[in-house]
Amino acid sequence: MLTLDKKTVSEFEETGVEKLKVFFYEAGCSGTKIDMSTEFELEESIDKLESNYGFDVYVPQTDRKYLENAKITRVVVADHTGEAKARYIFASDEVEDRCWCGTSFAFEKKKPKINLSELKNMKHNFLNNDR
């Protein structure tokens, strides 16, 4: 079951939210972020998850395997302009990589963009040619 933090659940229930869509999108240092929407159309590609909340939780079928046993915590922090914005921290055993702020993540380890062997050779050559 997907778990949301208590404060977020309380706010959704108090404002009368009836349905919530939780989904991934491409963004951030690690490549993926999570978001929520209360304004969406029900489609065949969206599944309803089991929940104990006062509203229904839906997820895209493609994301379901990552969301079923995950936890989402909403934090409100100021962005670069000083404006407070909600951000979501996604926690799951499936996450393999995460950015330093915690809001973006990846389901597989990133491979270094450079060849480490080549870098070591360059360092060796530089140090030996410096004399």
Helices and strands as residue ranges (DSSP letters): E 3-4, H 6-14, E 19-26, E 32-37, E 46-49, E 56-60, H 64-67, E 71-78, E 84-91, E 97-98, E 105-106, H 116-129
